Every structure is written in C-alpha cells, then in structure tokens.
Amino acid sequence: MSFTLARDNVKRGELARRSGCNLETIRYYEDIKLMPQPARTEAGHRLYSIDDQRRLRFILRSRELGFSIGEIRSLLSMVDSGDYTCGEIHALTHEHLKSVSKKIADLKKLQRTLKAISNDCAAGDEPDCPIVETLVAD
C-alpha cells in the first residue's frame, strides 16, 4: 500500500471526525445501504476511500437540506448509475422544495394559532387557563 493511498483512506473514527457526524450515523447509513460496505485492513478495521468520504458528505448535506432517506436513495441511484440528467435531479429537488414550502406554510399556521391562544392567556395564578380550554375544546 502506498503512502498516498494510506493517507487517502481513513478509519471510521477519522471519517466521523472529518464529516462532523457520529460513528452511529455512519453505521446506520451502511446498514440501510446508503453507504457501501468499506474495505477492511488485515486487522479488520474499516477503511473509507475518498469516494466513500464524498458519498457521506453528499448524504449528510442532503439530510441538512431536509431530503428524506428515500429521496437521497433516489438521488444516489441516479448518480451511481451515471445515467441522469440535470433535469431529472431538478425535478426531484423541485418536488422536495414543494414539500418544504408546504411544511413552512403549516408551521406558520401553527405559529399564528399558538400566538392567538397565548395572547388570550393572562399567565396568572388562577387555575382557569384559556390555553387548556382551547386544547380540550371540541
């Protein structure tokens, strides 16, 4: 094994440190087959290649952007096959954006509702609370 190859391949702990995620996250992505099983040393230590490291960054960044595991699996499938167009990636991303926009709208509605019921509450020492009454109302 050459010096360059040894330097480019890292063990799981180093991969976790470099990527900013924990060991269990990497293990989980391997278990659900988003990450391939890595090569192993003669001693059985996992070694992650540059491609493995790039793939993990792709997965982690996709999760940061709110893509589901299924969506990431679809993206990776397209990328892995090498048979995709920018338009196909855009379509999947656009669908995700529509989902995010709906969640934001739902959260804004939730925020308005919580503000309204909170404003009705005097936050005093009495046991009668309009927030509780709103939550138990039919």
N, C-alpha and C positions, 0 to 999 in steps of 0.2 A: 504494500500500500504506500503510495507516495505521500510526501508531506502535504501537498496541496489537497489531495483527496481527504486525508485525515482531518485537515483543518476545516474543510467544507462540510463534512459530516459531523453532526452533533448528537449527543445523547439526549434523552427526553428531558432531563432537568435543564439542560442548556437551552433546548428548544422552548421550553416553558418560560425561562428567563428572558430569552430574546423576544418572544412573542407577547409577553405580558399576560399570559394566561396560566392556569394551574395545570399540574400533571393530570388531574382527573378529567379536565376538559379534553386534553389530547387523547387520553384513553377512551373517553366517550366517543369522540369523532372516529377513532379507529373501530370501536365496537359497532357503530352504526354505518360503517363503511364509507364515510366521507373522506377519511384519510386511509391510504393503503397501509398494509402491514409493512413496517420498515424492515430494512436489512438488519442483520444481527452480527455482532462480533463473535469470535470463537467463545468468548465468555458468556454470551447470551445477551449482552447489552444491545438495546435498540439503537440504531444509527439512522438519523434522518438526513437525507440528502438536501441539496439546495432546492430541488423541485418539491420535496416534501415541505420544506420551510415556506416556500412561496405558496403552496396549496393551503397551508394552515393560515397564512396571512390573508389569503382570499376568503377563506371560511370565516375567520374572525371579523374581518371588515364587513363581510356580508351580514353577519349577525348584528354588528353595530348599526347597520342600516336597516335593521328590522326584518330582513328576509327570513322566512321560515326555513326549517330544515328541508322541507320538500322543495321549496323554491331554490335553495342552494344546491340540492341534489340535481335539479333540472339544469341549473346554470353549469355545474361541474360536468354533467353529462354532455352538454353541448360543447364545452371547452375541451373535454377529454377526447371527444370524437374528432375534433378538428373540423367538423362539418357543420358550421354555423355561420350565420350572417349577423352583422351588426343589427340589422332589423329584427331578427329573432330575439336577440338579447334585449333590445329596446322594448319589444312587445312585452316580454316577461317583466321587465323593470317598470314599464308603464302600468301594468296590472297591479304590481306591488304598490306603486305610488297612489293608485286609486284606493286601494285598501287602507293605506296610511292616511289619506285625506279623509276617508270615512271615519276612521278612529279618532282623528283630530276633531271632526265635527261632533262626534258623540261625546268626547271629553269636554268640549266647550259647552255642550248642553248640560252635561253633568255639573260642570263648574257653575253655570247660571243657576241651576236648581239648588245646589249646596249653598250658594251665596244667598239666595232668596230665603231658604229655611233658616239659615244662620242669622240673617237680618231680623227675622221675626222673634228671635230669642233674646231675652234680656240678660241671659247668663247670670242670673241672680241665685239666691239661696233657696228659692221655692222649689218644691218637687215637681210642680207642673212645668213641663218643658214642651214648647211648640215643636221642637225637632223630633222628640219622641212621638208626639201626637201625629206628626206628618208621616213618620216611618211606620206606624201601626194603622194608619187610616186605610180604609178600603178604597 
